[in-house]
Structures are given as C-alpha cells and as structure tokens.
C-alpha cells in the first residue's frame, strides 16, 4: 500500500476465483471434459501468471487475492493430466502453424494468424520450460513476495446452503483446508464460499477452522441485522469474530453486464466465432479434440455489434481499448472511494470478485485490462490503492457485529440458479446420501483396512456429487446430459459402496478401479462425517467432555530457563479454557512434590529420584527425572479409566518417560520439538551432543504426531530424523502485553533471550560499536542469562562499548514488560532460531523489531511490513536497519502497529490451542478412542 500524501482515498481489493469441476481421464487420449481445463490454462491461467510475473519483475507493487478451488489444485498437480496438456499445446501449435501457412497471402488475416502462433508458442514455452509443468510454483513465489494472497474454497465447490447436514458443511471446509495446507504450507486467511452461498451457521464452521473472513453478495450484507450504514465498503463481523466482506455491485456491473460491461465493446474479440466452426471439417479434423467440431481458441473476428456480419479482429486496437477501459475503471473507483471516504471512519474498500476464467477465455483482452489496472493503481495517477483482503482486515478490523440471512450471487440472489425445476430432483438423492454417510461414519468404530478404504471412497463420491457445477449446468442447459451423467455416476458409486459395505460384499478390485478414477483428496478420512456428539470433532463446543492431556515438560513456571516453560504454561491454560482437562508433569522448584491447579490446569511438580546434593552428570540427572515422571504418570493414567487420553511430550528431556508411558499404557503420543541439538550447535561436535541427538531421533520416531513451530523447523526435522508420523506446523503464541510507552525515548536497544552463541548477540554488539559515532547516547540492554555471558561482556569491552551496554541477567515477565516500555527498538540477531517467541512478545507490546532473516524469525516478521529483517551475521545490514528505525519514527510506529495487529490475529494462544486440539482429536479418532 502506497504512503504518499493523501493517498489512498480507499482501497480496491480484486479477487479472482479459479475453479473447474474435477475430471480424471484414465485413457491416453485427451477427453472433451479435459478440454475445459486445457482452454482455461491456455487462455486464462498461464497468461495471468505471465502478466503478474512481468509486473513483479518491473517492481510494480500490485496486490491481488486469488482463490483456487481444491478440484482445480488437484488437477494442476496430476502428472497424467499435465502430460496430456503438453500434447494439447503441441496440437494447438501445429494448427496455429498451419494457419500461418494458410493465410500467408491474406493481408487481413495473416497478421492475426502470426499473432496466434507467437502467442501459443509463448504459452508452450512458459508451461514446458519456464514452469516445467508446475503452475503452482510461480503462484507460491508471488505469494511469498507479497503480491498475491491465495485462498481457497470448499472441497468440490459444493453449494453449502442446500446441503442437509452440518457434517457436510464441515467436511467440505476441512478437506479443502487440509489439501491447501499440504500444497501451500499454510492455512489460508479467507475462504470463498461457493457461488457466494451463505446461510446462517456457516460462520461457526469457518471460525472453528481458523478462517478469518469470507465474502457475500452485496445484498446479503445490505440486508444484515442491524443495518450496515457503511454498505459494502467495510467488513463486518459475525458472532465468533469471522469477518464478512460484501461484493461491490458497481464494479460487478462494469465488468459483468451483458449490455454495458466492458467485455461487450465492439472492438473486442468475438467469443462465438472460431475457426473450429468456420473452416472445412477435413482441414480441421486432425486438430479437433475427439474429432468433434469445437473451439480451437483461434478467432478472427471482433464483436462488431448486434449483427451476424462480423468485422476482422484488430488485436492492437483491442489492446488499446482495454487500457482505456482500465483508466475508466480506476477513475470510477476514485470517485466512488472519495464519496465513501467522507462517510466511513476507516478507509473504504471496494471488493471486486470475478471468475478467473473470465480473463482471457471469455474476455480475451481481460488479462491486458487487469495488468493495466494493477500497474496504474500502483502508480501516482489515481487515489485508489490496491490491497488484499487479509491485508485490509489487518489494518481495519471490523467494528460492527451483525447477523446475516441466506444469500448467494447469480440470478435472483437467493439459490434460484441452484434450486429450480431443472435441477430440484437431485437434492432428494444428495440428502439421502448425506444421511447415509453420516450414519455409516457414526456406527463404524473399528473398520478393517478394506472397509476403511471403501468408506473413504464413498466420501469422495459424495463430495464429487455435491459440486455446484452440476445444478448450474442443468439450469443453464449447456452440457446438461454430461452434468446428469456425472451426478448419476457419483451417486451410483456411492450407494453401491454403501450396499456392499453393509452386505459384507466389498470387492478389492472394483474398489481399486474407483480409487484410480476418482482419486483426489488422498488423506480424506470418512470419520470426518461423524455427527457432533458421537465422535471427536474440532467443532465440539467448550465444556463438552473431551480428551485428557498429559503434558510432560522439564521446565514450567516458576522454574523456566527459556521459552519452553512459558509455552507449556500458556498452551495448557488456553486448552483448559476450551474445556480440555490438562495435567502437566514437571520438576518441582524445591524438593517436595506438589500438585496444584492454576487457571484450570492440573500441575504436578515432581522431584527427581536423585537428590540435588549428590553429584551426577547432566544426562544421569535427566534419566532420574524421567524415571520419576514415568512412575507418577502411570499412577495418574490408572486413575483415569475409560477416558480418551493422550501424551504430549515437549522436547528430548522428557523422551524416556514418554516412551515408557506410551508402551506401558498404550496411549498415543504427540511430541513438540522446540529446537534440535544439531541446529543449536550447527552440528554435533561431542559425545553429549550426539547422545542428545539420538534421544531426539527416538522421540520423533515413536511419536504419532510431531509438532514444530515453523516451516523452517519442519524442514530441519524432516532432514534430520525422517519421521514416520505427520509433522504439523503450529506456531507459538503470546499473551497480550500492555505497556506504557511514554518512557520510549532516546535510543534504547533491547535484546531478550538466552545468552548462547546461536542467539547472535555478538553481532548486535559489533553493530552498536559501528554506530557509536552517530548515536553516542544509544544504549543496549541485554536481558537474559546463559553460558555465553562472559564472552559477550569481554567482547563489549574490546569493542569499547561496555559503558553503553547493560547486562541485566535473567528477568521476570514484569521486568521484561518494563524494559519493553522503555525500548525504542527490539533486536533479535539469531544465527539459529526455530521460532523466536521473544520477537512476538516485543511485537505484542508495540515495540518495533529487527530480526535476522533466519529460521522462524523470517516467518514471524514480514520485512518492511511488521518489522525489519537483515541477513544473519551481517553487521552492516543490521546497522542499516537500526538507522532506519532511529531516523524515521513514523515508519517505526507503522511497523509496530502492523506487527501488533498481526500478533493479535495469528499468534494468540487461543488460536494455537484450537489447532493443537484439532490435532489431538484427529489422532484420537485414528486410535478409535473417541467417546461413542
């Protein structure tokens, strides 16, 4: 978002929704259904990606939200389908070359034929050479660079308001989010409801899954209760906190209107005139999919007007008209936003969602128009800024809470497209299938491997039958026979599987054929359909009887060395607030065992069997402590008969006890790896380090789930230990930190953390020494203790900055907050950092942060948005960041404000606890320990 004076008046949030129904052809030839995807890739997806990458290379700071449906994602990662698309391009390129030859003496059409040949050749090179068949890679890269926000929609684009059960809602949402997370490595902030279809109650499902926002049709927001005075130009929130954006009708009308929208301009290319219909069949036959006349994408005429006589297409004139329309569009947005800026206390946002396939496929010039919009809005000539929906929500959280009624987009605005005499017959079958699936999931407690595969496939067939594409096609009567066949096929497969299951007549061969054909969502688990109250669900409300968690941790307040003890305390407390019974087993601060309850958490402080006055080495002490944990844990488990129970071990110091309890009591084990010995020391250099590494490997090997706090740690764990269990990234959280910042004067630099070499404090000392001539009054406060303290004090003396550095030693949370209140900037210069919770704490307190671009710190802090990043160990780079903070107080304030918003959105302990509880319950479902 730009920052020049008076800019912007408000924001434009463009959203492209990319979706196609799932097709999977097992034959070698390209099917007619696959042609939909081939056309969309050639005419829309690849041109758009190339356009966005061109803007990024030029340094144009554009912003765009992109929704990718799970069915489209599944097809874009299918190697067989992508290989066939390569052959589709080969065929199209041959046809384009033949057209160049056919028209070479025609002064009107020869330039067009050459234009198409060059265009198809560029698409072919991009797909095969630039992207090597992977279109998701450039999209991921654009998201990481901050240009795109990628979100998703329901699993098979099912129309939620017309589903019968909440279980179907939940599965459509959960399966989509699981696939998205597997592919993109993160959960999306928002979700596109298929066809903008909303009905009350959906927000509960979205909120439970961590979704921050969704979009409704404009009239859905205008009919909210109480009324929304700001129309659709700021988001509102529903009970539970999920935000709702409203679709803007003006931008919709300018683009979608058949009579007044831009795509109907006479200069633009005529969609319905294609050489696939115009030329001789014998000439075309070698290039037609299935040997049937159809669109080739080579179209030589422009719209011209309401006449059958069409003029030749002039692509240069059309391109210039698209740029004119882009300027007109932004001029209209300037006027629109200027009006609402005078009414709305926050800066207004115009939410403009479109089908991605509109751009390039239906509206050939659409990618040119969109690129010009993105280019101009990032420049100086318009008062309309660009934003993504998540970025806007960070800056302007919703102020008003409302209730919404049923709504959708499409004709009539209330389900009419998806429920009418042309398609109403299908819902009795779909609803019967829903009830059958829910019943089977509820009653099948211990399936055999074949039964489990069968019920998982039944769930796939039901999801595929629920696609909103089928009732839409039946309404529009475009390929109605195909839609009816797909519905009957998936429902027929579903009910046959169910009959065979109930009659004990499942056949592995026929099941395998279905699995090969309808093979999306490989991790789909039929147990997700278990009804609320009959199984463990992430949506169980607080207070419902749930699992008991035994957490094992070597440290816990009041005794804690680093951040692990605080993590266990706050996670356990947040889980307890959600109705989960948590027992923490940890070491006693003194000698006497003690059990207490704090914030709803049962804390069992245990002494080790070896008394402190007896000299033993560290590993022997750890073993003695683990023996005490294991003995106490067995007795505690015996006292909880019949209760779903789970072990959660934090780091290697409790690994032996975790193994003993797992084996003796048969309970599932979750392990959180907060850091690794290899990573801390950048290698294994002695016997103790190698022993610790082996203990870590054993813990990871035994765990049924492994949790780590960052994608960086996930990669490290996978590389070091090759775990058999699923590794889940769940970040750390922080408690709200309120400080009085009126003491934040001068140039106080704060570091908080353990004083070990990997924390990089030596780099900070060198940076301070380099700035001494420019900022002689700067002071560095180093809060923490550790074995490297003596080396750091000696280094400060050698560098001549000892008088500017205060070593406070270990500080309490209260003292930490006082130091945060006085800090001008907090610096965390780690060389190795799995996460960096201290950085989050500074961000939560409103202190600008500078962090090294390493490990989890690089994921927590977005450079230039929520803080500043520098290259690890680079003293000059750190100095530049410090000078930026000292010289530009306004920017420092904006960084800290954005950081605080980010922390309050993504790093609360309640959010961490929800994700952790979801993992617990998923694991317990697999172990069939759910309460029936």
C-alpha positions, -999 to +999 in steps of 0.1 A: +000+000+000+014+034-010+022+061+015+023+093-004+004+123+009-034+119+007-031+085-008-050+064-010-086+076-006-095+039-002-087+005-015-096-018-043-095-055-034-095-075-066-103-112-062-101-138-089-118-171-082-103-200-102-124-232-103-132-260-126-151-293-118-128-323-113-122-346-142-098-376-144-095-394-176-077-428-173-073-432-211-043-420-231-064-396-252-075-361-242-111-361-232-137-335-241-141-327-204-103-321-200-106-296-228-122-272-203-090-272-182-068-270-213-086-240-226-085-223-191-048-229-187-040-217-222-063-186-223-065-176-186-042-192-161-009-190-179-015-155-194-024-142-160+006-158-143+029-144-170+014-110-166+018-110-128+054-122-130+061-094-156+047-068-131+068-083-103+100-081-124+092-044-131+089-037-094+052-029-096+038-033-061+005-048-071-019-067-047-044-093-056-064-121-039-066-154-058-089-182-048-080-217-061-105-245-057-093-278-044-106-296-075-085-273-097-055-277-074-059-315-076-059-313-114-029-290-116-008-315-096-019-345-116+011-356-138-010-376-162-033-347-169-004-323-172+013-346-197-019-346-218-020-308-216+015-307-231+002-327-260-028-304-263-004-275-267+016-294-293-015-300-313-027-264-310+007-251-320+006-273-351-028-259-360-016-224-355+014-230-377-008-244-404-030-213-401+001-191-407+007-211-439-030-210-450-033-172-446+001-160-456-012-142-487-042-127-469-034-091-457-062-091-432-059-125-415-022-132-419-012-108-391-038-125-369-026-160-377+010-149-369-002-133-337-018-166-325+012-187-335+035-165-314+011-164-285+006-202-285+044-207-287+050-183-258+024-203-237+040-235-247+075-223-236+062-210-204+045-243-195+072-266-205+104-247-199+098-218-176+074-235-152+082-271-162+046-281-158+042-267-123+018-237-123+015-236-086+053-228-081+051-193-096+019-186-076+036-197-044+065-174-053+042-144-059+025-150-026+059-152-008+069-119-025+038-103-011+019-097-044-007-124-041-029-136-012-040-171-021-072-186-005-094-215-013-130-226-015-149-258-005-136-292-014-156-298-045-172-264-047-204-277-031-232-253-027-235-252+011-269-236+017-287-266+001-269-293+020-288-311+047-262-317+074-237-296+093-213-326+088-213-320+051-205-283+057-176-293+079-162-319+055-164-296+025-144-270+045-120-292+064-110-313+034-103-281+014-082-266+041-062-298+046-053-300+009-045-263+007-022-266+037-004-297+023+002-278-010+010-243+002+024-250+037+000-226+054-037-222+062-055-195+042-068-165+060-100-164+040-124-187+022-145-182-009-180-197-003-190-214-035-213-192-055-211-167-025-237-191-010-242-182+027-267-194+052-267-188+090-245-211+109-217-215+083-196-190+102-193-214+132-177-240+109-153-214+094-144-199+128-136-234+142-113-240+113-094-207+118-109-188+088-107-151+093-131-139+065-154-147+037-173-128+010-211-125+004-231-109-024-238-072-018-275-077-010-265-102+017-247-075+036-272-048+029-299-070+045-279-075+077-294-070+111-288-044+124-284-024+093-250-016+080-246+022+074-213+017+055-230-005+028-204-030+014-174-007+018-160-020+051-162-056+065-185-065+094-182-094+118-204-122+128-208-138+163-174-155+169-154-129+151-153-141+115-153-111+092-176-107+062-168-086+031-196-076+007-192-077-031-194-043-047-222-040-073-207-011-093-175-030-103-196-061-110-219-042-133-190-026-152-174-059-160-202-085-159-231-066-175-241-081-209-252-048-223-230-022-205-199-042-193-165-037-208-163-072-225-191-063-248-172-035-265-173-038-304-135-038-307-131-069-285-127-104-299-160-123-306-160-154-284-185-173-306-167-171-339-140-197-340-122-214-369-133-247-353-168-239-368-159-218-398-134-239-417-137-271-436-140-302-414-114-322-433-089-294-428-096-292-391-102-329-382-066-338-373-066-310-347-101-314-331-104-330-297-124-362-301-128-355-338-157-332-330-161-295-341-154-272-312-135-241-302-098-240-310-091-206-295-082-192-329-108-165-335-105-139-363-135-116-357-144-089-333-178-084-317-187-056-341-222-052-328-256-069-327-252-083-362-242-116-378-218-098-400-186-095-380-155-073-388-120-088-386-104-086-352-076-060-347-057-071-316-037-039-313-068-017-313-085-041-288-055-039-265-055-001-265-093-002-258-086-025-228-062+001-215-087+028-219-112+007-200-087+002-172-083+040-169-121+044-169-124+017-142-099+034-119-114+069-124-147+055-114-131+039-083-115+072-074-149+089-074-166+060-056-140+059-029-138+096-025-175+096-017-174+069+008-142+082+024-163+112+036-187+089+053-167+060+067-143+064+097-119+038+082-107+039+046-133+022+024-126-009+004-142-019-029-143-057-031-144-068-067-145-106-072-146-122-106-143-157-121-106-161-131-117-177-164-134-145-174-100-130-181-086-144-213-111-172-220-144-154-221-129-119-223-098-123-244-085-088-235-092-093-198-056-100-188-044-068-206-071-049-188-062-064-154-025-058-159-031-022-167-053-019-136-026-033-114+001-011-130-019+021-128-032+017-093+003+011-080+014+044-097+009+081-089-021+090-111-050+076-090-063+078-055-073+041-054-048+019-036-046-019-040-049-043-012-056-080-004-085-088+018-063-102+046-041-071+045-071-048+047-085-068+076-052-064+095-053-027+091-090-021+097-106-049+118-145-048+116-162-025+141-198-037+137-213-071+146-243-083+126-264-113+117-269-123+081-296-142+063-295-165+033-279-151+001-260-160-030-248-144-062-263-154-095-298-147-109-323-138-081-296-138-054-313-165-033-305-200-045-325-198-077-297-209-100-290-240-079-326-249-070-353-247-097-374-271-118-345-280-139-324-295-111-346-299-080-348-337-084-312-342-075-315-329-038-335-358-025-307-382-037-280-360-023-297-356+011-302-393+014-265-398+006-256-373+033-276-391+059-263-424+049-226-412+051-232-396+085-248-428+098-220-451+085-193-428+100-211-428+133-215-466+135-183-479+120-159-478+150-133-504+140-132-508+102-110-533+085-084-519+061-107-527+031-138-512+049-118-480+057-108-477+020-144-482+009-159-457+033-132-431+023-141-437-013-178-433-006-169-399+010-151-389-022-180-399-044-204-379-022-182-349-023-179-351-061-217-354-064-221-323-043-203-300-068-223-268-075-213-272-112-239-299-118-270-280-108-256-249-125-251-267-158-286-282-155-300-247-151-280-232-180-286-263-202-251-260-217-240-296-213-269-309-193-265-345-203-229-345-191-239-330-157-267-355-152-243-384-161-217-372-136-243-369-109-258-403-115-223-418-118-210-405-084-243-412-066-244-447-081-209-453-070-217-440-035-248-461-029-231-493-044-202-489-020-226-485+009-247-516-001-215-537-005-203-525+029-235-533+047-238-567+029-202-575+036-196-579-002-168-554-008-145-563-037-110-550-037-107-550-075-138-528-082-129-505-053-094-500-067-108-491-101-130-464-084-100-452-064-079-449-096-106-429-114-118-406-086-085-402-068-085-367-053-080-359-016-056-388-007-058-380+030-097-380+032-109-397+063-146-409+064-146-403+102-149-365+095-186-373+088-192-384+124-220-364+139-214-339+167-218-357+200-209-391+185-173-386+179-145-362+185-148-331+163-128-299+161-162-282+164-171-296+198-180-266+219-161-257+251-172-277+281-181-309+263-163-339+277-132-344+257-097-360+260-074-357+289-039-345+280-008-354+300+019-329+291+055-337+300+079-308+304+112-305+322+105-268+329+074-249+340+070-216+359+082-205+383+112-225+371+120-218+335+152-213+316+140-203+281+107-201+264+097-237+266+081-235+301+061-204+292+049-222+260+037-251+280+020-229+306+001-208+281-008-236+258-022-257+287-041-227+300-057-220+266-067-256+263-082-256+297-103-226+288-117-247+259-128-274+283-099-297+279-085-314+311-048-309+311-023-324+335+013-310+334+040-332+348+072-312+355+100-308+380+095-293+414+112-259+422+123-273+455+123-309+469+088-317+479+062-330+454+033-306+449+000-308+430-019-275+423-044-261+399-037-229+381-061-214+355-078-248+353-046-267+346-035-295+370+002-291+376+021-319+392+056-308+404+078-338+409+112-342+425+138-364+408+149-396+424+185-384+427+188-358+454+205-325+443+234-327+468+246-359+451+269-350+422+258-367+389+263-357+353+235-340+334+224-370+314+221-391+345+200-363+361+177-363+331+173-401+334+165-398+371+139-371+364+123-393+336+120-423+360+101-400+384+078-388+356+071-423+343+062-437+377+039-408+386+024-408+351+015-445+352-003-440+385-021-409+371-033-428+340-046-457+361-067-432+380-084-421+347-101-453+334-122-451+302-111-416+294-097-407+260-061-399+269-031-386+251+006-379+259+022-346+248+060-345+253+079-313+250+115-318+238+141-345+244+144-340+282+112-360+287+116-385+259+124-415+281+093-410+302+072-405+271+084-438+257+078-456+289+042-443+293+034-449+257+045-485+258+031-493+293-003-476+289-009-478+251-017-442+247-010-421+216+020-397+218+024-362+204+059-347+205+067-310+202+103-303+191+111-268+201+147-269+188+172-296+178+207-302+193+221-302+157+205-269+149+215-252+182+252-262+177+253-261+139+264-297+140+272-325+165+307-319+180+309-341+211+295-372+228+268-354+247+255-337+217+254-369+197+236-386+226+210-359+228+205-361+190+199-398+193+173-392+221+156-366+199+155-391+170+140-417+192+112-394+204+104-383+168+104-420+157+079-430+184+056-401+181+022-404+164+023-367+156+052-342+156+046-305+162+070-278+154+067-240+155+078-230+119+082-243+084+119-239+089+118-263+119+096-287+099+123-289+071+150-294+098+131-322+115+124-339+082+160-337+071+175-348+104+150-375+115+129-386+085+098-390+108+072-417+100+045-395+116+029-364+102+047-332+111+024-303+118+035-266+120+017-248+148+033-215+157+039-203+192+016-177+207+019-148+231-003-133+258-014-097+254+013-074+267+002-039+277+030-015+284+031+023+289+053+035+261+057+071+273+092+062+285+102+051+250+126+079+244+162+081+233+179+052+215+174+022+238+180-011+220+167-042+237+177-078+234+159-106+254+169-142+253+194-168+265+230-158+262+243-185+239+263-182+207+234-190+184+214-160+196+239-137+178+242-110+205+279-107+194+266-094+160+245-068+178+274-056+199+295-051+168+267-031+151+264-009+182+302-003+181+299+007+144+271+033+152+289+048+182+300+079+163+265+085+150+245+077+181+268+081+212+238+081+235+225+047+223+222+021+250+219-017+246+200-036+273+208-074+272+182-092+292+190-128+298+214-153+312+235-181+298+269-196+293+280-171+267+275-141+290+312-138+300+323-138+263+298-111+255+310-089+283+346-093+272+336-085+236+318-053+247+349-042+265+372-050+235+348-030+212+348+000+235+311-001+242+310-016+277+297+017+291+268+016+267+257-019+275+236-032+305+236-069+312+206-074+334+207-112+338+175-132+338+144-110+341+109-118+353+079-111+330+071-080+349+107-066+345+106-077+308+075-055+303+092-025+319+121-030+295+098-032+266+081+000+276+115+018+275+128+003+243+130+022+211+136-010+192+140-047+200+166-066+181+169-104+178+200-112+157+199-150+160+221-172+138+197-201+146+162-196+157+134-222+155+107-197+161+116-165+182+088-161+207+106-131+222+102-113+189+065-119+191+064-106+227+080-074+216+056-071+186+027-077+210+040-048+232+041-024+203+079-023+200+094-021+165+115-052+159+146-060+138+153-097+133+178-118+114+164-134+083+167-169+096+146-198+108+112-190+123+121-153+127+118-149+090+083-164+091+071-143+120+083-109+108+074-097+073+102-075+062+091-039+058+056-046+070+057-059+106+094-053+112+128-051+095+149-081+086+187-084+080+210-111+068+222-133+097+257-123+109+257-092+086+268-063+109+264-036+082+229-048+073+219-047+110+233-012+113+213+000+083+181-014+099+189+004+132+195+037+114+161+033+096+143+029+130+162+058+146+158+082+117+122+075+107+099+074+138+068+075+117+078+043+098+088+027+131+054+034+145+037+020+115+058-012+116+049-017+153+012-010+146+011-036+118+030-061+139+006-058+168-023-064+145-006-094+131+001-109+165-035-103+177-047-121+146-024-151+142-004-156+173-029-158+202-028-188+225-065-195+218-056-198+180-027-221+189-048-242+212-076-246+186-050-260+161-035-282+188-068-296+199-078-303+163-046-324+160-053-342+193-088-351+182-077-362+148-051-386+164-077-399+188-101-406+160-074-427+143-069-446+175-106-453+179-106-438+214-134-414+208-164-414+231-193-431+214 
